[in-house]
Amino acid sequence: MTSALTHRCDPGLSRIVALVFLSAALSWAQSISTSQIKGTVLDPSGSPVPGAEVKVTQTATGASRTAVTGLNGGYLFAELPVGPYRLEASKEGFSRAVQTGIVLQVASNPTIDLTLKVGGVNESIEVEANAAQVETQNNAVGEVVDQQRVVDLPLNGRNVTDLILLTGGTGLPTLAGRTSYPSSTAVSIAGGGVGTVGYELDGGTHNDPLSNQNLPLPFPDAVEEFKVETSSLPAQYGYHSAGAVNVVTKSGSNSFHGDAFEFVRNYLFNARNSFQPVRDSLKRNQLGGTIGGPIKRDKLFFFAGYQDTIVKSSPAATVAYVPTPQMLQGDFQTVASTLCRATPLTLPASLGFVNNQISPARFSPIALNLEKSLPATSDPCGKITYAGPASFTENQGIVKVDYQLTSKNSLFGRYFVTHLEQPAGSPSGGLLVEAIGGASDNVFNATLGDTYLIKSNMVSSFRLMANRTSNTTVYNHYFGLQDLGVANVYQLPASQFGKYLGGFTTSGGFTIGTTPSYQPYLTWQASEDISWTSGPHQISFGALFINLKATAINYLSSNGSFTFSGQFSGLQNADFLLGL
């Protein structure tokens, strides 16, 4: 038995501060979750047109922004939300030039040049074409998984994280590491190790402080798109080495839209796997819906969504070996024979064995007290099978509001919550099942965004984000070591934590143990990005502050770890009954 101890992680504080100042001719610069359009207004001869008015309009919401071209005829619209746009340019003496069909993707930077024809301003020439998404400003290598691919691709389990593996340079790491949340998927980008990928949700960090892997992402119907990037990432991603995954959630628009869904996977619909003796028993239902639309047309919009996941299945049988009635009478002849072993075993006389028999008076009363709660077996070798819980439920909800406060100022707020509940083993299944722990995990995420046009050539993008996560062990309160008669061992207060056994194992025999734990984490982030255009130059500067706080309680090994390996007698359950 190891010495009893309580391990507690006292409140700690970890801060990451990144302050980056950049300047470069026509450099790419914007906040993580937005896009930008730049280009040049030209006359029929191909010469730049200074002083032309350029207007960009998000067609889904009617939000618009205007700019005036400089001496070089150039214009720039930074910090634009993703989505469809209309772009137009006008100047006295020329017909109005209009281009539609522009769809901005997350962290994109298309260049769109407009040509003005000689004519009246009341005349217009309209071109409908998708803007080229060829990246010429950013050195990073990336790929966007757009809305159609997110929603339409068949996705087992509807876990958006799995779609990351569709992009180039990604894969599963050799060492997966631990994930705090069950649906988190460890992903390697460009050969990076575990915990080297940065996740962003609407411009706010979305990494789990404990494992540095991703927190759960919203279900597909609530995701607009995401982008995976690696290699010479922009400074905004500077705190993760291998790559970045930038996810943007859906928003409302001037038209109501939504859906209702239920995805069913049921073993009744499936044939038996040719490599398995029986059909699987999985029953999974994922149902919910989304709705979005205007609260006030052209000004205020909302989006809301919910998904409920219910998973049930017959768990796989676990094989264990417990003391037999014959062993409890002191007779180990059968379990030491070739009926139960590859080679026969003679138990040591130094422990009191004669012809593999021993007086039950030598048995540990503590072991006998525990044995009374073990399931009975009729197998001569002590073999039993049991099955723990294999069901869980997960609920996800998201609400987002976008507000075009003025022509210069737009705001958004988004709240996202995920709750997963996995029950502990049922007491009716016996001690080995009752001692199996479950989980109750919660993730709460809120993000506020403010984009403000300081002046026509300067845009501010501010983000404030908070994550609250908690991982709690769910376990049954059955009995503790002191109830079995173990003296001089630390016992957690039963009034606060209940009774349990932690770390009790007979090697190759049976295992009992659940460790109470409560792991809450709080992360908040503030970031500011400013994009400033001066002539042919775009200058970006900003700051990012992340605060991580953990107050975790984990009682691992606080009661000691008991392992009966058979090192004394040669049989693990003989060691257990003798208390060795």
Sequence and secondary structure as in RCSB ss.txt:
>XXXX:A:sequence
MTSALTHRCDPGLSRIVALVFLSAALSWAQSISTSQIKGTVLDPSGSPVPGAEVKVTQTATGASRTAVTGLNGGY
LFAELPVGPYRLEASKEGFSRAVQTGIVLQVASNPTIDLTLKVGGVNESIEVEANAAQVETQNNAVGEVVDQQRV
VDLPLNGRNVTDLILLTGGTGLPTLAGRTSYPSSTAVSIAGGGVGTVGYELDGGTHNDPLSNQNLPLPFPDAVEE
FKVETSSLPAQYGYHSAGAVNVVTKSGSNSFHGDAFEFVRNYLFNARNSFQPVRDSLKRNQLGGTIGGPIKRDKL
FFFAGYQDTIVKSSPAATVAYVPTPQMLQGDFQTVASTLCRATPLTLPASLGFVNNQISPARFSPIALNLEKSLP
ATSDPCGKITYAGPASFTENQGIVKVDYQLTSKNSLFGRYFVTHLEQPAGSPSGGLLVEAIGGASDNVFNATLGD
TYLIKSNMVSSFRLMANRTSNTTVYNHYFGLQDLGVANVYQLPASQFGKYLGGFTTSGGFTIGTTPSYQPYLTWQ
ASEDISWTSGPHQISFGALFINLKATAINYLSSNGSFTFSGQFSGLQNADFLLGL
>XXXX:A:secstr
      EE   EEEEEEEEEEEEETT     TT EEEEEEEE TTS B TT EEEEEETTT  EEEEE  TT EE
EEEEE SEEEEEEEE TTB EEEEEEEEE TT   B  EE  BS TT EEEEE       SS   EEEEE HHHH
HHS  TT  GGGGGGGSTTEE  SS    SSTT    EETT  TT EEEEETTEE B TTTSSB     GGGEEE
EEEEESS  GGGTT SSEEEEEEE    SS EEEEEEEEEEGGG    TTSSS    EEEEEEEEEEEEEETTTE
EEEEEEEEEEEE     EEEE   HHHHTTB TTTTSTTTSSS     GGGT BTTB  GGGS HHHHHHHTTS 
   STT EEEE     EEEEEEEEEEEEE SSSEEEEEEEEEEEEEE    GGG HHHHT  EEEEEEEEEEEEE
EEEEETTEEEEEEEEEEEEEEEEE      HHHHT  S     HHHH     SEEETTS EE    EEEEEEEEE
EEEEEEEEETTEEEEEEEEEEEEEE  EE TTTT  EEE STTTS HHHHHHHT 
